[in-house]
């Protein structure tokens, strides 16, 4: 006979997994939650009641129909519950947004980098804007996550090879961020991670990667190319947090000079500046970079030969890089973010064909290549990072209640 109750310790241990299931939309009803957790209905009821008392979820007492047997209550995140502050630094500025559970970002705000853009000045500016945003919102903020365009070594959480920010290698980003939040009077746990890793995590939980077991994510922001791998719901970060630097995959030995010192890396052969170069254009620093690449993409769509050739050149390099990574990792899905989405839309069949032709596993059966579904994947990923302590142990973060 199955037990009809659970110990307080087991009930507390189930709070985090239960919240994660509701947060990702994997448990829309209490019956689904019961099955996913592998507990009794009584335990699931107690767990959802506790999460509701903590102000984290809502439990709709009106039963959800459409299934056989006893109807089940609907579960959803509580929009009036706690929030986290998500922040992202990129080569041309930084962005912040508050986020609720369920992967929902409030309206993001974008700011230019202070000059000179030293780590201390940039992080001071980020925290100042974060503090302003938090103070203006009545909801309780329980964490701050930061996405940065550089590998982040673990466990020290220092920036390694911050080429596009011109920061010294080994910059202690997490420590500096903690110092700035303390100076601003923000008593919050903070964390920092690579932007591509965080974007992959957000897409896996809430976007185009949902349901995949081995997700390869490849993206390009303002400069460079990043990548990440999510395996069974967890980021593969390697022994020190530095895995999946797909930007350093060689795709053209005689290609453009890379900041790493080599030539023809994916980093410089498949980013926005590569498209401008292939089209024979110089970047205009007075205009947004994506505005300039959008013009080339529009010309390619209109049939202009040079623009079309430039798009195909960059897509071919991107395909070579993805194929090489597929040969090693054998993912079941590839998701493309930001700039690469536009390339995929411009010549959808060409990218898939190059990957299939150059990938050993691709010849056995094409691996789906999808566009990222989230508008701000990196920022959404920073929110996921900030939610980690709450998803691990809600009571430890919010305190014992009742």
ABEGO torsion letter per residue (X at the ends): XBBABBBAAAAAAAAAAAAAAAAAGABABAAAAAAAAGBBAAAAAAAAAAAAAAGABBBBABBBBGBBEBBBBBBBBBAABBBBBBBBBBAAEBBBBBBBBGGBBBBBBBBBBBOBBBAAAAAAAAAAAAAAAAAABABBBAEBBBBBBBBBBOAAGBBBGBAAAGBBBGBBAAAAAAAAAAAAGBBBBBBBBBAAAAAAAAAAAABAABGBABBBBBBBBABEBBBBBBBGGBBBAEAAGABGBAAABBABAABBBBAAGBBGBAAAAABAAAAAAAAGBBBBAABBAAAAAAAAAAAAAAGBAAAAAAAAAAAAAAAAAAAAAAAAAGBABBBBBEAAAAAAAABAAAAAAAAAAABAAAAAEBBBBBBBABABAAAAAAAAAAAAAAAABAAAAAEBBX
